[in-house]
Amino acid sequence: MAKDPKKPIKIAFIGTGGISHAHATGFSKLGDQVQIVAGCDIKQEALDNFCNKWGKDIRQYKDWKVMLKQEKDLDAVSVCTPNGVHCAPTIDALKAGKHVIVEKPMAMNAKEAKAMYDTAKKAKKTLTIGFQWRFDHRTRMIRSLIEKGEFGKILYVRVQALRRRGIPNWGVFGQKKLQGGGPMIDIGVHCCEMAHYMMGSPKPVTASGNTWTYLGNKPMNAMCSWPNWDYKTYTVEDLAVGNVRFDNGAMMSIEASFCAHIEKDVWNVQIMGEKGGAVWDSATVFRDQDGYMWNMNSPVLGGGGGSNGLDWNDIFNTKMRNFIEVIRDGKQNIADGIHGVMVQQILDGIYASAEAGHEVKIK
């Protein structure tokens, strides 16, 4: 799998909208280790904007199949399309012998995700999912403590990705047929993936949940920072909650909202184990020691800001660097496709339970 470090990794983009620029920024931090050679998008304006920013020599395509056929020397592909167009280009790129990083969520459902993972295994190519929050130092610190047994058996994990009023007023985030869902699949996936990673990625077995839509499909009724979303095409949930049971006996609750009547936005994971626990946002660890209960903090982590100087851009760039290091150096894939499949199973289970009105088994 390792590639000659003297040669740049040649990369093409499928989808050149907003998130592609974050990918390209991460690659740009690696200097001449990476070369963006082609881009594909059905919107000419998006293609032109991408090429104007990242290289006038980038070759442009409207059809990814044509691009994959013509770009013989490609090493890898970044898939930065809407959720509904994650699966097909990823599978085509893998079959063409290219490594792939695909944005989160991995796919529209677990069936698609499994097909992508199986294709990567058969092609013997890297498939990385865009799960940047597992690269945050708080996430890695808590995972390390759990791996070392400092918390004992993990019992319960609470995941929260809550916005008081934050319906995206761009893109297709409000259209279920193109996104697969609303806040659960869009922002809940972030906190869910890092929580699942910290736990050690246990296998989900059952899920129960519910979803509600009560504001997004109506005109704006209160001032907010993201006004004037397209309520006429809004078909996703405003609020989703779920409970997931894992094969090791642990349970996870997930709360995700685009709009909810809460005091403030919340982005957090709380972990409770037999011997200890932690809160992600402040990087606080809870332990019993020497006859006392202790709250322990690192002086360089948490505090509501970045983690040891890492902000969103930093962890995103770290994600892109890991992808290149897997291809070039054969390093561990921190966000492997199998992790994406299990996270997708969690999301699918909550949505399926909400529709069925009862707990469901995760296949």
SEGUFI-808656 format. One record per residue (C-alpha): residue in one letter; residue number from 1; x, y, z. Coordinates in nm, 2 decimals. Layout:
REM residues N
<loba A, baza NUM, c1 X, c2 Y, c3 Z> $
...
REM end
This chain:
REM residues 363
<loba M, baza 1, c1 0.00, c2 0.00, c3 0.00> $
<loba A, baza 2, c1 0.29, c2 0.24, c3 0.07> $
<loba K, baza 3, c1 0.39, c2 0.47, c3 -0.21> $
<loba D, baza 4, c1 0.72, c2 0.62, c3 -0.31> $
<loba P, baza 5, c1 0.75, c2 0.92, c3 -0.08> $
<loba K, baza 6, c1 0.94, c2 1.11, c3 -0.35> $
<loba K, baza 7, c1 0.64, c2 1.12, c3 -0.58> $
<loba P, baza 8, c1 0.34, c2 1.34, c3 -0.50> $
<loba I, baza 9, c1 0.00, c2 1.18, c3 -0.44> $
<loba K, baza 10, c1 -0.21, c2 1.28, c3 -0.74> $
<loba I, baza 11, c1 -0.57, c2 1.35, c3 -0.63> $
<loba A, baza 12, c1 -0.90, c2 1.43, c3 -0.81> $
<loba F, baza 13, c1 -1.21, c2 1.58, c3 -0.66> $
<loba I, baza 14, c1 -1.57, c2 1.45, c3 -0.72> $
<loba G, baza 15, c1 -1.78, c2 1.74, c3 -0.60> $
<loba T, baza 16, c1 -1.62, c2 2.09, c3 -0.59> $
<loba G, baza 17, c1 -1.86, c2 2.27, c3 -0.36> $
<loba G, baza 18, c1 -1.81, c2 2.41, c3 -0.01> $
<loba I, baza 19, c1 -1.66, c2 2.11, c3 0.17> $
<loba S, baza 20, c1 -1.41, c2 2.04, c3 -0.11> $
<loba H, baza 21, c1 -1.23, c2 2.36, c3 -0.02> $
<loba A, baza 22, c1 -1.17, c2 2.22, c3 0.33> $
<loba H, baza 23, c1 -1.03, c2 1.91, c3 0.18> $
<loba A, baza 24, c1 -0.81, c2 2.10, c3 -0.05> $
<loba T, baza 25, c1 -0.69, c2 2.33, c3 0.23> $
<loba G, baza 26, c1 -0.58, c2 2.02, c3 0.42> $
<loba F, baza 27, c1 -0.40, c2 1.88, c3 0.12> $
<loba S, baza 28, c1 -0.23, c2 2.22, c3 0.06> $
<loba K, baza 29, c1 -0.07, c2 2.20, c3 0.41> $
<loba L, baza 30, c1 0.13, c2 1.91, c3 0.28> $
<loba G, baza 31, c1 0.31, c2 2.11, c3 0.01> $
<loba D, baza 32, c1 0.45, c2 1.91, c3 -0.28> $
<loba Q, baza 33, c1 0.34, c2 1.58, c3 -0.12> $
<loba V, baza 34, c1 0.00, c2 1.62, c3 -0.29> $
<loba Q, baza 35, c1 -0.10, c2 1.74, c3 -0.63> $
<loba I, baza 36, c1 -0.46, c2 1.82, c3 -0.73> $
<loba V, baza 37, c1 -0.49, c2 1.73, c3 -1.09> $
<loba A, baza 38, c1 -0.87, c2 1.71, c3 -1.17> $
<loba G, baza 39, c1 -1.21, c2 1.81, c3 -1.05> $
<loba C, baza 40, c1 -1.56, c2 1.70, c3 -1.14> $
<loba D, baza 41, c1 -1.89, c2 1.88, c3 -1.07> $
<loba I, baza 42, c1 -2.22, c2 1.92, c3 -1.26> $
<loba K, baza 43, c1 -2.21, c2 2.29, c3 -1.17> $
<loba Q, baza 44, c1 -1.97, c2 2.48, c3 -1.39> $
<loba E, baza 45, c1 -1.96, c2 2.77, c3 -1.14> $
<loba A, baza 46, c1 -1.84, c2 2.54, c3 -0.86> $
<loba L, baza 47, c1 -1.58, c2 2.39, c3 -1.08> $
<loba D, baza 48, c1 -1.45, c2 2.73, c3 -1.19> $
<loba N, baza 49, c1 -1.43, c2 2.86, c3 -0.83> $
<loba F, baza 50, c1 -1.24, c2 2.55, c3 -0.73> $
<loba C, baza 51, c1 -0.99, c2 2.57, c3 -1.01> $
<loba N, baza 52, c1 -0.94, c2 2.94, c3 -0.97> $
<loba K, baza 53, c1 -0.85, c2 2.89, c3 -0.60> $
<loba W, baza 54, c1 -0.65, c2 2.56, c3 -0.62> $
<loba G, baza 55, c1 -0.49, c2 2.56, c3 -0.96> $
<loba K, baza 56, c1 -0.57, c2 2.69, c3 -1.31> $
<loba D, baza 57, c1 -0.42, c2 2.37, c3 -1.46> $
<loba I, baza 58, c1 -0.67, c2 2.14, c3 -1.28> $
<loba R, baza 59, c1 -0.85, c2 1.95, c3 -1.55> $
<loba Q, baza 60, c1 -1.23, c2 1.99, c3 -1.54> $
<loba Y, baza 61, c1 -1.50, c2 1.72, c3 -1.59> $
<loba K, baza 62, c1 -1.88, c2 1.70, c3 -1.56> $
<loba D, baza 63, c1 -1.89, c2 1.32, c3 -1.54> $
<loba W, baza 64, c1 -1.68, c2 1.13, c3 -1.28> $
<loba K, baza 65, c1 -1.69, c2 0.81, c3 -1.49> $
<loba V, baza 66, c1 -1.52, c2 1.00, c3 -1.77> $
<loba M, baza 67, c1 -1.27, c2 1.15, c3 -1.53> $
<loba L, baza 68, c1 -1.18, c2 0.81, c3 -1.38> $
<loba K, baza 69, c1 -1.13, c2 0.66, c3 -1.73> $
<loba Q, baza 70, c1 -0.91, c2 0.95, c3 -1.86> $
<loba E, baza 71, c1 -0.70, c2 1.03, c3 -1.55> $
<loba K, baza 72, c1 -0.49, c2 0.72, c3 -1.57> $
<loba D, baza 73, c1 -0.22, c2 0.84, c3 -1.32> $
<loba L, baza 74, c1 -0.46, c2 0.92, c3 -1.03> $
<loba D, baza 75, c1 -0.37, c2 0.79, c3 -0.69> $
<loba A, baza 76, c1 -0.67, c2 0.90, c3 -0.49> $
<loba V, baza 77, c1 -1.01, c2 1.07, c3 -0.50> $
<loba S, baza 78, c1 -1.19, c2 1.30, c3 -0.26> $
<loba V, baza 79, c1 -1.57, c2 1.26, c3 -0.27> $
<loba C, baza 80, c1 -1.73, c2 1.58, c3 -0.16> $
<loba T, baza 81, c1 -2.08, c2 1.55, c3 -0.30> $
<loba P, baza 82, c1 -2.41, c2 1.56, c3 -0.12> $
<loba N, baza 83, c1 -2.49, c2 1.25, c3 0.08> $
<loba G, baza 84, c1 -2.70, c2 1.09, c3 -0.19> $
<loba V, baza 85, c1 -2.40, c2 1.09, c3 -0.42> $
<loba H, baza 86, c1 -2.15, c2 0.94, c3 -0.19> $
<loba C, baza 87, c1 -2.19, c2 0.57, c3 -0.27> $
<loba A, baza 88, c1 -2.18, c2 0.55, c3 -0.65> $
<loba P, baza 89, c1 -1.86, c2 0.77, c3 -0.72> $
<loba T, baza 90, c1 -1.68, c2 0.60, c3 -0.42> $
<loba I, baza 91, c1 -1.74, c2 0.26, c3 -0.56> $
<loba D, baza 92, c1 -1.65, c2 0.36, c3 -0.91> $
<loba A, baza 93, c1 -1.33, c2 0.52, c3 -0.79> $
<loba L, baza 94, c1 -1.23, c2 0.21, c3 -0.59> $
<loba K, baza 95, c1 -1.30, c2 -0.02, c3 -0.88> $
<loba A, baza 96, c1 -1.08, c2 0.21, c3 -1.09> $
<loba G, baza 97, c1 -0.80, c2 0.14, c3 -0.85> $
<loba K, baza 98, c1 -0.80, c2 0.47, c3 -0.66> $
<loba H, baza 99, c1 -0.79, c2 0.53, c3 -0.28> $
<loba V, baza 100, c1 -1.09, c2 0.73, c3 -0.16> $
<loba I, baza 101, c1 -1.17, c2 0.97, c3 0.12> $
<loba V, baza 102, c1 -1.55, c2 1.03, c3 0.13> $
<loba E, baza 103, c1 -1.72, c2 1.30, c3 0.34> $
<loba K, baza 104, c1 -1.95, c2 1.21, c3 0.63> $
<loba P, baza 105, c1 -2.20, c2 1.06, c3 0.66> $
<loba M, baza 106, c1 -2.05, c2 0.77, c3 0.47> $
<loba A, baza 107, c1 -2.37, c2 0.71, c3 0.27> $
<loba M, baza 108, c1 -2.74, c2 0.74, c3 0.27> $
<loba N, baza 109, c1 -2.78, c2 0.41, c3 0.46> $
<loba A, baza 110, c1 -2.59, c2 0.11, c3 0.59> $
<loba K, baza 111, c1 -2.65, c2 -0.10, c3 0.28> $
<loba E, baza 112, c1 -2.47, c2 0.15, c3 0.07> $
<loba A, baza 113, c1 -2.20, c2 0.19, c3 0.33> $
<loba K, baza 114, c1 -2.14, c2 -0.19, c3 0.33> $
<loba A, baza 115, c1 -2.12, c2 -0.20, c3 -0.05> $
<loba M, baza 116, c1 -1.85, c2 0.07, c3 -0.04> $
<loba Y, baza 117, c1 -1.65, c2 -0.11, c3 0.23> $
<loba D, baza 118, c1 -1.68, c2 -0.44, c3 0.05> $
<loba T, baza 119, c1 -1.56, c2 -0.28, c3 -0.27> $
<loba A, baza 120, c1 -1.26, c2 -0.13, c3 -0.10> $
<loba K, baza 121, c1 -1.16, c2 -0.46, c3 0.05> $
<loba K, baza 122, c1 -1.19, c2 -0.64, c3 -0.28> $
<loba A, baza 123, c1 -0.99, c2 -0.37, c3 -0.46> $
<loba K, baza 124, c1 -0.73, c2 -0.36, c3 -0.18> $
<loba K, baza 125, c1 -0.76, c2 0.02, c3 -0.16> $
<loba T, baza 126, c1 -0.79, c2 0.26, c3 0.13> $
<loba L, baza 127, c1 -1.14, c2 0.39, c3 0.21> $
<loba T, baza 128, c1 -1.14, c2 0.67, c3 0.47> $
<loba I, baza 129, c1 -1.45, c2 0.84, c3 0.61> $
<loba G, baza 130, c1 -1.45, c2 1.21, c3 0.68> $
<loba F, baza 131, c1 -1.47, c2 1.17, c3 1.06> $
<loba Q, baza 132, c1 -1.24, c2 1.46, c3 1.18> $
<loba W, baza 133, c1 -1.35, c2 1.48, c3 1.54> $
<loba R, baza 134, c1 -1.17, c2 1.16, c3 1.63> $
<loba F, baza 135, c1 -0.85, c2 1.35, c3 1.57> $
<loba D, baza 136, c1 -0.93, c2 1.61, c3 1.83> $
<loba H, baza 137, c1 -0.69, c2 1.58, c3 2.13> $
<loba R, baza 138, c1 -0.98, c2 1.55, c3 2.37> $
<loba T, baza 139, c1 -1.11, c2 1.25, c3 2.18> $
<loba R, baza 140, c1 -0.77, c2 1.09, c3 2.17> $
<loba M, baza 141, c1 -0.70, c2 1.15, c3 2.53> $
<loba I, baza 142, c1 -1.03, c2 0.99, c3 2.64> $
<loba R, baza 143, c1 -0.99, c2 0.70, c3 2.40> $
<loba S, baza 144, c1 -0.64, c2 0.63, c3 2.54> $
<loba L, baza 145, c1 -0.77, c2 0.62, c3 2.90> $
<loba I, baza 146, c1 -1.04, c2 0.38, c3 2.80> $
<loba E, baza 147, c1 -0.80, c2 0.16, c3 2.61> $
<loba K, baza 148, c1 -0.58, c2 0.14, c3 2.91> $
<loba G, baza 149, c1 -0.87, c2 0.03, c3 3.13> $
<loba E, baza 150, c1 -0.87, c2 0.35, c3 3.34> $
<loba F, baza 151, c1 -1.25, c2 0.38, c3 3.32> $
<loba G, baza 152, c1 -1.32, c2 0.01, c3 3.35> $
<loba K, baza 153, c1 -1.62, c2 -0.13, c3 3.16> $
<loba I, baza 154, c1 -1.80, c2 0.15, c3 2.97> $
<loba L, baza 155, c1 -2.16, c2 0.15, c3 3.07> $
<loba Y, baza 156, c1 -2.33, c2 0.46, c3 2.92> $
<loba V, baza 157, c1 -2.25, c2 0.73, c3 2.67> $
<loba R, baza 158, c1 -2.45, c2 1.05, c3 2.62> $
<loba V, baza 159, c1 -2.41, c2 1.22, c3 2.28> $
<loba Q, baza 160, c1 -2.54, c2 1.57, c3 2.21> $
<loba A, baza 161, c1 -2.52, c2 1.77, c3 1.89> $
<loba L, baza 162, c1 -2.79, c2 2.03, c3 1.95> $
<loba R, baza 163, c1 -2.86, c2 2.37, c3 1.79> $
<loba R, baza 164, c1 -3.12, c2 2.61, c3 1.93> $
<loba R, baza 165, c1 -3.18, c2 2.74, c3 1.58> $
<loba G, baza 166, c1 -2.94, c2 2.64, c3 1.31> $
<loba I, baza 167, c1 -3.11, c2 2.51, c3 1.00> $
<loba P, baza 168, c1 -2.87, c2 2.54, c3 0.71> $
<loba N, baza 169, c1 -2.99, c2 2.80, c3 0.46> $
<loba W, baza 170, c1 -2.77, c2 2.66, c3 0.18> $
<loba G, baza 171, c1 -2.72, c2 2.33, c3 0.00> $
<loba V, baza 172, c1 -2.98, c2 2.05, c3 0.03> $
<loba F, baza 173, c1 -2.96, c2 1.98, c3 0.40> $
<loba G, baza 174, c1 -3.34, c2 2.01, c3 0.43> $
<loba Q, baza 175, c1 -3.42, c2 1.76, c3 0.16> $
<loba K, baza 176, c1 -3.45, c2 1.40, c3 0.29> $
<loba K, baza 177, c1 -3.43, c2 1.24, c3 -0.06> $
<loba L, baza 178, c1 -3.09, c2 1.39, c3 -0.11> $
<loba Q, baza 179, c1 -2.95, c2 1.39, c3 0.25> $
<loba G, baza 180, c1 -3.11, c2 1.08, c3 0.40> $
<loba G, baza 181, c1 -3.23, c2 1.28, c3 0.71> $
<loba G, baza 182, c1 -3.17, c2 1.60, c3 0.91> $
<loba P, baza 183, c1 -2.97, c2 1.68, c3 1.21> $
<loba M, baza 184, c1 -2.92, c2 1.32, c3 1.32> $
<loba I, baza 185, c1 -2.74, c2 1.23, c3 1.00> $
<loba D, baza 186, c1 -2.58, c2 1.57, c3 0.94> $
<loba I, baza 187, c1 -2.44, c2 1.68, c3 1.28> $
<loba G, baza 188, c1 -2.54, c2 1.40, c3 1.51> $
<loba V, baza 189, c1 -2.30, c2 1.18, c3 1.31> $
<loba H, baza 190, c1 -2.01, c2 1.39, c3 1.42> $
<loba C, baza 191, c1 -2.05, c2 1.35, c3 1.79> $
<loba C, baza 192, c1 -2.17, c2 0.99, c3 1.74> $
<loba E, baza 193, c1 -1.86, c2 0.89, c3 1.55> $
<loba M, baza 194, c1 -1.62, c2 1.03, c3 1.80> $
<loba A, baza 195, c1 -1.81, c2 0.88, c3 2.09> $
<loba H, baza 196, c1 -1.82, c2 0.54, c3 1.92> $
<loba Y, baza 197, c1 -1.45, c2 0.57, c3 1.85> $
<loba M, baza 198, c1 -1.37, c2 0.66, c3 2.21> $
<loba M, baza 199, c1 -1.57, c2 0.35, c3 2.33> $
<loba G, baza 200, c1 -1.36, c2 0.13, c3 2.11> $
<loba S, baza 201, c1 -1.60, c2 0.09, c3 1.82> $
<loba P, baza 202, c1 -1.83, c2 -0.18, c3 1.97> $
<loba K, baza 203, c1 -2.09, c2 -0.35, c3 1.75> $
<loba P, baza 204, c1 -2.45, c2 -0.19, c3 1.77> $
<loba V, baza 205, c1 -2.73, c2 -0.45, c3 1.81> $
<loba T, baza 206, c1 -3.05, c2 -0.26, c3 1.88> $
<loba A, baza 207, c1 -3.18, c2 0.10, c3 1.85> $
<loba S, baza 208, c1 -3.49, c2 0.30, c3 1.95> $
<loba G, baza 209, c1 -3.56, c2 0.65, c3 1.87> $
<loba N, baza 210, c1 -3.80, c2 0.92, c3 1.75> $
<loba T, baza 211, c1 -3.79, c2 1.23, c3 1.53> $
<loba W, baza 212, c1 -4.00, c2 1.55, c3 1.52> $
<loba T, baza 213, c1 -4.06, c2 1.82, c3 1.26> $
<loba Y, baza 214, c1 -4.23, c2 2.14, c3 1.39> $
<loba L, baza 215, c1 -4.04, c2 2.45, c3 1.29> $
<loba G, baza 216, c1 -3.82, c2 2.38, c3 0.98> $
<loba N, baza 217, c1 -4.12, c2 2.33, c3 0.75> $
<loba K, baza 218, c1 -4.26, c2 2.67, c3 0.84> $
<loba P, baza 219, c1 -4.15, c2 3.03, c3 0.77> $
<loba M, baza 220, c1 -3.90, c2 3.17, c3 1.02> $
<loba N, baza 221, c1 -4.09, c2 3.29, c3 1.33> $
<loba A, baza 222, c1 -3.79, c2 3.43, c3 1.53> $
<loba M, baza 223, c1 -3.46, c2 3.61, c3 1.45> $
<loba C, baza 224, c1 -3.16, c2 3.37, c3 1.42> $
<loba S, baza 225, c1 -2.81, c2 3.37, c3 1.28> $
<loba W, baza 226, c1 -2.91, c2 3.14, c3 0.98> $
<loba P, baza 227, c1 -3.24, c2 3.29, c3 0.85> $
<loba N, baza 228, c1 -3.45, c2 3.22, c3 0.55> $
<loba W, baza 229, c1 -3.40, c2 2.85, c3 0.49> $
<loba D, baza 230, c1 -3.62, c2 2.69, c3 0.22> $
<loba Y, baza 231, c1 -3.91, c2 2.57, c3 0.44> $
<loba K, baza 232, c1 -4.11, c2 2.47, c3 0.13> $
<loba T, baza 233, c1 -3.86, c2 2.19, c3 0.05> $
<loba Y, baza 234, c1 -3.79, c2 2.10, c3 0.41> $
<loba T, baza 235, c1 -3.86, c2 1.73, c3 0.46> $
<loba V, baza 236, c1 -3.62, c2 1.63, c3 0.74> $
<loba E, baza 237, c1 -3.65, c2 1.63, c3 1.12> $
<loba D, baza 238, c1 -3.59, c2 1.93, c3 1.35> $
<loba L, baza 239, c1 -3.51, c2 1.71, c3 1.65> $
<loba A, baza 240, c1 -3.40, c2 1.34, c3 1.67> $
<loba V, baza 241, c1 -3.32, c2 1.13, c3 1.98> $
<loba G, baza 242, c1 -3.22, c2 0.77, c3 2.01> $
<loba N, baza 243, c1 -3.09, c2 0.50, c3 2.23> $
<loba V, baza 244, c1 -2.85, c2 0.23, c3 2.10> $
<loba R, baza 245, c1 -2.74, c2 -0.09, c3 2.27> $
<loba F, baza 246, c1 -2.41, c2 -0.25, c3 2.19> $
<loba D, baza 247, c1 -2.29, c2 -0.61, c3 2.20> $
<loba N, baza 248, c1 -2.07, c2 -0.54, c3 2.50> $
<loba G, baza 249, c1 -2.36, c2 -0.42, c3 2.71> $
<loba A, baza 250, c1 -2.29, c2 -0.05, c3 2.68> $
<loba M, baza 251, c1 -2.57, c2 0.19, c3 2.58> $
<loba M, baza 252, c1 -2.55, c2 0.53, c3 2.40> $
<loba S, baza 253, c1 -2.81, c2 0.80, c3 2.38> $
<loba I, baza 254, c1 -2.80, c2 1.05, c3 2.10> $
<loba E, baza 255, c1 -2.97, c2 1.39, c3 2.08> $
<loba A, baza 256, c1 -2.94, c2 1.60, c3 1.76> $
<loba S, baza 257, c1 -3.13, c2 1.91, c3 1.65> $
<loba F, baza 258, c1 -3.13, c2 2.18, c3 1.39> $
<loba C, baza 259, c1 -3.38, c2 2.37, c3 1.61> $
<loba A, baza 260, c1 -3.49, c2 2.30, c3 1.96> $
<loba H, baza 261, c1 -3.62, c2 2.51, c3 2.25> $
<loba I, baza 262, c1 -3.30, c2 2.49, c3 2.46> $
<loba E, baza 263, c1 -3.08, c2 2.75, c3 2.63> $
<loba K, baza 264, c1 -2.79, c2 2.73, c3 2.40> $
<loba D, baza 265, c1 -2.62, c2 2.50, c3 2.14> $
<loba V, baza 266, c1 -2.45, c2 2.19, c3 2.28> $
<loba W, baza 267, c1 -2.17, c2 1.98, c3 2.13> $
<loba N, baza 268, c1 -2.06, c2 1.72, c3 2.37> $
<loba V, baza 269, c1 -2.01, c2 1.36, c3 2.47> $
<loba Q, baza 270, c1 -2.02, c2 1.23, c3 2.83> $
<loba I, baza 271, c1 -1.89, c2 0.88, c3 2.91> $
<loba M, baza 272, c1 -1.97, c2 0.68, c3 3.22> $
<loba G, baza 273, c1 -1.77, c2 0.37, c3 3.32> $
<loba E, baza 274, c1 -1.74, c2 0.14, c3 3.62> $
<loba K, baza 275, c1 -1.42, c2 0.30, c3 3.74> $
<loba G, baza 276, c1 -1.43, c2 0.65, c3 3.58> $
<loba G, baza 277, c1 -1.58, c2 0.88, c3 3.33> $
<loba A, baza 278, c1 -1.52, c2 1.19, c3 3.13> $
<loba V, baza 279, c1 -1.69, c2 1.49, c3 2.96> $
<loba W, baza 280, c1 -1.55, c2 1.58, c3 2.62> $
<loba D, baza 281, c1 -1.60, c2 1.95, c3 2.59> $
<loba S, baza 282, c1 -1.40, c2 2.05, c3 2.90> $
<loba A, baza 283, c1 -1.17, c2 1.74, c3 2.88> $
<loba T, baza 284, c1 -1.26, c2 1.66, c3 3.24> $
<loba V, baza 285, c1 -1.20, c2 1.31, c3 3.38> $
<loba F, baza 286, c1 -1.39, c2 1.19, c3 3.69> $
<loba R, baza 287, c1 -1.22, c2 0.93, c3 3.91> $
<loba D, baza 288, c1 -1.23, c2 0.80, c3 4.27> $
<loba Q, baza 289, c1 -0.88, c2 0.80, c3 4.43> $
<loba D, baza 290, c1 -0.74, c2 0.78, c3 4.78> $
<loba G, baza 291, c1 -1.08, c2 0.79, c3 4.94> $
<loba Y, baza 292, c1 -1.19, c2 1.10, c3 4.74> $
<loba M, baza 293, c1 -1.38, c2 1.18, c3 4.43> $
<loba W, baza 294, c1 -1.17, c2 1.38, c3 4.18> $
<loba N, baza 295, c1 -1.23, c2 1.60, c3 3.88> $
<loba M, baza 296, c1 -0.91, c2 1.61, c3 3.67> $
<loba N, baza 297, c1 -0.83, c2 1.84, c3 3.38> $
<loba S, baza 298, c1 -0.53, c2 1.88, c3 3.16> $
<loba P, baza 299, c1 -0.40, c2 2.24, c3 3.15> $
<loba V, baza 300, c1 -0.37, c2 2.22, c3 2.77> $
<loba L, baza 301, c1 -0.71, c2 2.06, c3 2.68> $
<loba G, baza 302, c1 -1.07, c2 2.17, c3 2.69> $
<loba G, baza 303, c1 -1.20, c2 2.50, c3 2.84> $
<loba G, baza 304, c1 -1.46, c2 2.54, c3 2.57> $
<loba G, baza 305, c1 -1.21, c2 2.65, c3 2.30> $
<loba G, baza 306, c1 -0.98, c2 2.44, c3 2.08> $
<loba S, baza 307, c1 -0.79, c2 2.15, c3 2.22> $
<loba N, baza 308, c1 -0.42, c2 2.23, c3 2.27> $
<loba G, baza 309, c1 -0.45, c2 2.49, c3 2.00> $
<loba L, baza 310, c1 -0.64, c2 2.27, c3 1.76> $
<loba D, baza 311, c1 -0.95, c2 2.43, c3 1.62> $
<loba W, baza 312, c1 -1.19, c2 2.28, c3 1.36> $
<loba N, baza 313, c1 -0.95, c2 2.36, c3 1.08> $
<loba D, baza 314, c1 -0.66, c2 2.20, c3 1.25> $
<loba I, baza 315, c1 -0.84, c2 1.87, c3 1.32> $
<loba F, baza 316, c1 -0.98, c2 1.88, c3 0.96> $
<loba N, baza 317, c1 -0.62, c2 1.92, c3 0.83> $
<loba T, baza 318, c1 -0.51, c2 1.64, c3 1.05> $
<loba K, baza 319, c1 -0.77, c2 1.41, c3 0.90> $
<loba M, baza 320, c1 -0.65, c2 1.49, c3 0.55> $
<loba R, baza 321, c1 -0.29, c2 1.43, c3 0.65> $
<loba N, baza 322, c1 -0.38, c2 1.09, c3 0.79> $
<loba F, baza 323, c1 -0.54, c2 0.99, c3 0.46> $
<loba I, baza 324, c1 -0.22, c2 1.07, c3 0.28> $
<loba E, baza 325, c1 0.00, c2 0.90, c3 0.54> $
<loba V, baza 326, c1 -0.21, c2 0.58, c3 0.50> $
<loba I, baza 327, c1 -0.16, c2 0.59, c3 0.12> $
<loba R, baza 328, c1 0.21, c2 0.69, c3 0.12> $
<loba D, baza 329, c1 0.35, c2 0.53, c3 0.44> $
<loba G, baza 330, c1 0.11, c2 0.25, c3 0.52> $
<loba K, baza 331, c1 0.01, c2 0.41, c3 0.85> $
<loba Q, baza 332, c1 -0.31, c2 0.31, c3 1.04> $
<loba N, baza 333, c1 -0.63, c2 0.43, c3 0.89> $
<loba I, baza 334, c1 -0.79, c2 0.62, c3 1.18> $
<loba A, baza 335, c1 -1.13, c2 0.65, c3 1.01> $
<loba D, baza 336, c1 -1.16, c2 0.31, c3 0.83> $
<loba G, baza 337, c1 -1.46, c2 0.22, c3 0.63> $
<loba I, baza 338, c1 -1.58, c2 -0.04, c3 0.88> $
<loba H, baza 339, c1 -1.61, c2 0.24, c3 1.14> $
<loba G, baza 340, c1 -1.83, c2 0.43, c3 0.89> $
<loba V, baza 341, c1 -2.05, c2 0.12, c3 0.84> $
<loba M, baza 342, c1 -2.12, c2 0.08, c3 1.21> $
<loba V, baza 343, c1 -2.19, c2 0.45, c3 1.26> $
<loba Q, baza 344, c1 -2.43, c2 0.43, c3 0.96> $
<loba Q, baza 345, c1 -2.60, c2 0.13, c3 1.12> $
<loba I, baza 346, c1 -2.65, c2 0.34, c3 1.44> $
<loba L, baza 347, c1 -2.81, c2 0.62, c3 1.24> $
<loba D, baza 348, c1 -3.02, c2 0.38, c3 1.03> $
<loba G, baza 349, c1 -3.14, c2 0.21, c3 1.35> $
<loba I, baza 350, c1 -3.26, c2 0.53, c3 1.51> $
<loba Y, baza 351, c1 -3.45, c2 0.64, c3 1.19> $
<loba A, baza 352, c1 -3.60, c2 0.30, c3 1.14> $
<loba S, baza 353, c1 -3.72, c2 0.29, c3 1.50> $
<loba A, baza 354, c1 -3.87, c2 0.63, c3 1.47> $
<loba E, baza 355, c1 -4.07, c2 0.52, c3 1.17> $
<loba A, baza 356, c1 -4.17, c2 0.19, c3 1.32> $
<loba G, baza 357, c1 -4.26, c2 0.33, c3 1.66> $
<loba H, baza 358, c1 -4.07, c2 0.06, c3 1.86> $
<loba E, baza 359, c1 -3.71, c2 -0.07, c3 1.92> $
<loba V, baza 360, c1 -3.55, c2 -0.24, c3 1.62> $
<loba K, baza 361, c1 -3.27, c2 -0.49, c3 1.57> $
<loba I, baza 362, c1 -2.97, c2 -0.36, c3 1.38> $
<loba K, baza 363, c1 -2.88, c2 -0.61, c3 1.11> $
REM end
